[in-house]
Amino acid sequence: MVEPIRMSTREEREQWLKEAHYNVFQLKAEQVYIDLLTDSGTGSMTDRQWSAMMLGDESYAGAKSFYRFEQTVQRILGMKYVIPTHQGRAAENVLFSYLVKAGDVIPGNAHFDTTKGHIEARHAHAIDVTTDDAKDTQKEVPFKGNVSLEKLEKVLKENPGKVPFMVLTVTNNTVGGQPVSMNNIKETCALCHRYDVPVVMDSARFAENAYFIKMREPGYADKTIKEIVREMYEQADAATMSAKKDAIVNMGGFIATNRKDWYDGAKSFCIPFEGYVTYGGLNGRDMEAIAVGLDENTEFDMLHTRVHQVRHLAEKLDEYGIPYQRPAGGHAIFVDADKVLTHVPKEEFPAQTLTCELYLEAGIRACEIGYMLADRDPDTHENRFGGLDLLRLAIPRRVYTDNHMDVVAAALKNVYDRRESVTRGVAIEWEAPLMRHFTVQLKRLG
Ligand SMILES: *Cc1c(COP(=O)(O)O)cnc(C)c1O
């Protein structure tokens, strides 16, 4: 599919951004020239996926499409029980409704925003146990998404009986699409299991994670992506999946588990929230597209091409000296906004400000993964400034060419060259109590 895109003028963009309350989520897509807001549901499907959709069986219960989808998930992840859901957060909602109680503690390597939201909305606590390597954007280590075993063990030791599961996110989106090594997956799962704590893999980019294991971890160069994926999931107890990422569909998700008790427990929440257990919020044709997408995107060539495009953008930024989370991750480049807009105080949200500047510069829509997204502490209601403040350039799969990446890099260079002149950021005028970054309304200071 090919879509025309249109270049706008700076005056138009100034007006549109103001109307959007300086929050790029509130822009209209047609006001955007190159859209790197997210890689979620924005990929292009293949000929095989489109033709599989024509075989969609829309029976309410027991559709052929469900069984094809179920068998594919079982074959690729090696897990027994599969519940379809309409996207990743719906999988979290269904599974966590069964597993999470008020007061629970759920450690994880930088919980994704909806994962954290589903935990905190149930008055439980999400505790980040990512390795400290991830905090230093300039440090080059191969597996920056890893879990710190010391941090994890401390949480497990201090909260006996209060940890219903641990969330292991592959790749670690929040710290920059950084992979988790097979060794770390194995050690993390073994540690949790010693404390009788099960592990849920938040699996949105599991195939990209497997790709990095193949390319970077000793002993995996000769294994296929599918073999590596099976080995990853042998360690875990369950998976929640946003099929909008590594299954390359526009909408979809699922829960997979080996535990009959979890399957039975989650099933009873699937029906009221998502629908009957053989469709879970999906059309038969959607399940067909997911099945083909999972199969295709666990092949090396597809992943190799994708990760190379991300690296192409990184190399351009290297040329211009723009600091980002190193090394380049699997699905996006995360620019270190704190190191770019050094005059904007953190209370004025540097990464959010950089998002505005990049849009004004060239109509490019990126996404803040920083202090705005971090929300307020549920107990103290203070802004959480403890993490990184990043501008994410997420690259949709199979949509843009390397030429588009060159335009993005050039626009960012222009902003970078005038960074000293940006001294003020944004202030919050209205915010939601949870996951505020989607709907927050801001004003520009200065
Ligand atoms: C996108 C994502 C989710 C949520 O999935 P949706 O399909 O957007 O609901 C959960 N975890 C991670 C790591 C993600 O990237």
The ligand as an SDF file (V2000), in Angstrom:
LIG
                    3D

 15 15  0  0  0  0  0  0  0  0999 V2000
    2.8310   -1.7930   23.0200 C   0  0  0  0  0  0  0  0  0  0  0  0
    3.2300   -2.5050   24.2310 C   0  0  0  0  0  0  0  0  0  0  0  0
    2.2810   -2.9950   25.1450 C   0  0  0  0  0  0  0  0  0  0  0  0
    0.7930   -2.7400   24.9950 C   0  0  0  0  0  0  0  0  0  0  0  0
    0.3040   -3.2050   23.8100 O   0  0  0  0  0  0  0  0  0  0  0  0
   -0.8870   -2.4690   22.9890 P   0  0  0  0  0  0  0  0  0  0  0  0
   -1.1050   -3.3830   21.8530 O   0  0  0  0  0  0  0  0  0  0  0  0
   -0.4170   -1.1190   22.6150 O   0  0  0  0  0  0  0  0  0  0  0  0
   -2.0540   -2.4240   23.9080 O   0  0  0  0  0  0  0  0  0  0  0  0
    2.7450   -3.6790   26.2440 C   0  0  0  0  0  0  0  0  0  0  0  0
    4.0550   -3.8600   26.4470 N   0  0  0  0  0  0  0  0  0  0  0  0
    4.9830   -3.4050   25.5950 C   0  0  0  0  0  0  0  0  0  0  0  0
    6.4360   -3.6620   25.8740 C   0  0  0  0  0  0  0  0  0  0  0  0
    4.6160   -2.7020   24.4780 C   0  0  0  0  0  0  0  0  0  0  0  0
    5.5480   -2.2180   23.6470 O   0  0  0  0  0  0  0  0  0  0  0  0
  1  2  1  0
  2  3  1  0
  2 14  2  0
  3  4  1  0
  3 10  2  0
  4  5  1  0
  5  6  1  0
  6  7  2  0
  6  8  1  0
  6  9  1  0
 10 11  1  0
 11 12  2  0
 12 13  1  0
 12 14  1  0
 14 15  1  0
M  END
$$$$
